[in-house]
Amino acid sequence: MAQLLWTLMVVFFVLWLLGWLLFHLIGWSIHILLVVAIILLIINLVRGRGRTA
């Protein structure tokens, strides 16, 4: 029974760690994508004045 509890504890710890890491990686990538989108929007607004398509 103790072996089963240790196994469950290790599995849950690994799953928790994986979820924590993925959450932080996804959070950073969303911020980077937002910054890139804002930069592209600004470039498009600056270059797009006076042009049609």
C-alpha positions in Angstrom: 0.0 0.0 0.0 2.8 2.4 0.8 4.4 1.8 -2.7 1.1 2.7 -4.3 0.9 6.0 -2.3 4.5 6.9 -3.3 3.8 6.1 -7.0 0.6 8.3 -6.9 2.5 11.1 -5.2 5.3 11.0 -7.8 2.8 10.9 -10.7 0.8 13.8 -9.3 3.9 15.8 -8.6 5.2 15.3 -12.2 1.8 16.3 -13.6 1.6 19.4 -11.4 5.1 20.4 -12.4 4.3 19.9 -16.1 1.2 22.0 -15.8 3.0 24.7 -14.0 5.8 24.9 -16.6 3.3 24.8 -19.5 1.2 27.6 -17.9 4.3 29.8 -17.6 5.5 29.1 -21.1 2.1 29.7 -22.6 1.8 32.9 -20.6 5.1 34.3 -22.0 4.3 33.3 -25.5 1.0 35.1 -25.4 2.7 38.2 -24.2 5.3 37.9 -27.0 2.6 37.4 -29.6 0.7 40.5 -28.3 3.8 42.6 -28.5 4.5 41.4 -32.1 0.9 42.1 -33.1 1.1 45.6 -31.7 4.4 46.3 -33.5 2.9 45.0 -36.8 -0.2 47.2 -36.3 1.9 50.3 -35.7 4.1 49.5 -38.8 1.0 48.9 -40.8 -0.6 52.2 -39.7 2.6 54.2 -40.4 3.3 52.7 -43.8 -0.3 52.4 -44.8 -1.0 56.1 -44.9 -1.5 57.4 -48.4 -1.5 53.9 -49.9 -4.4 51.9 -51.1 -3.7 48.2 -50.6 
